[in-house]
Amino acid sequence: MSALDATDRNILRLLRLDARMSTAKIAEEVGLSASTCLRRIKLMEHSGVIRGYTALIDHAAREAGMAVIINITLERQTEDYLNRFEAAVRRHPEIQECYLMTGGSDYLLRVEVETPGDFERIHTEILSTLPGVLRIHSSFSIRNVLGARRRAR
């Protein structure tokens, strides 16, 4: 797929806000016919711009649990180390998010756990076995400040 134009970016913005929005509604919002809009969405799916759709679960609606934010520092920052680390992270669905960072650490990861024991298992079985890891620094969340505001809407 060629570079995204303003209409494609607008479609993506709407899908990020509500991936279940009907094609007709998206088309209306961006000023396209429904068939043209659907064709653009399918092209973005086929080319990998849209990699999939997911459900965001309200943390408060689940049983008690907590997010853990993990800073990872690699032994080296070569392309090989970065590629091996990222490939390994993709194999673990327990890791909900992974960002390549600037600053004090190389990666920021987010996992959600029900108990500290769950995190101990993830740390022992997954995080400490990831290739090229020099240092792991984990912080447990107290609460999601923005989550309460978003639920109130």
Secondary structure as UniProt FT lines:
FT   HELIX           6..17
FT   TURN            19..20
FT   HELIX           23..30
FT   HELIX           34..47
FT   HELIX           59..61
FT   STRAND          66..74
FT   HELIX           79..90
FT   TURN            93..94
FT   STRAND          95..100
FT   STRAND          107..113
FT   HELIX           116..125
FT   HELIX           127..129
FT   TURN            131..132
FT   STRAND          133..140
FT   HELIX           145..152
//
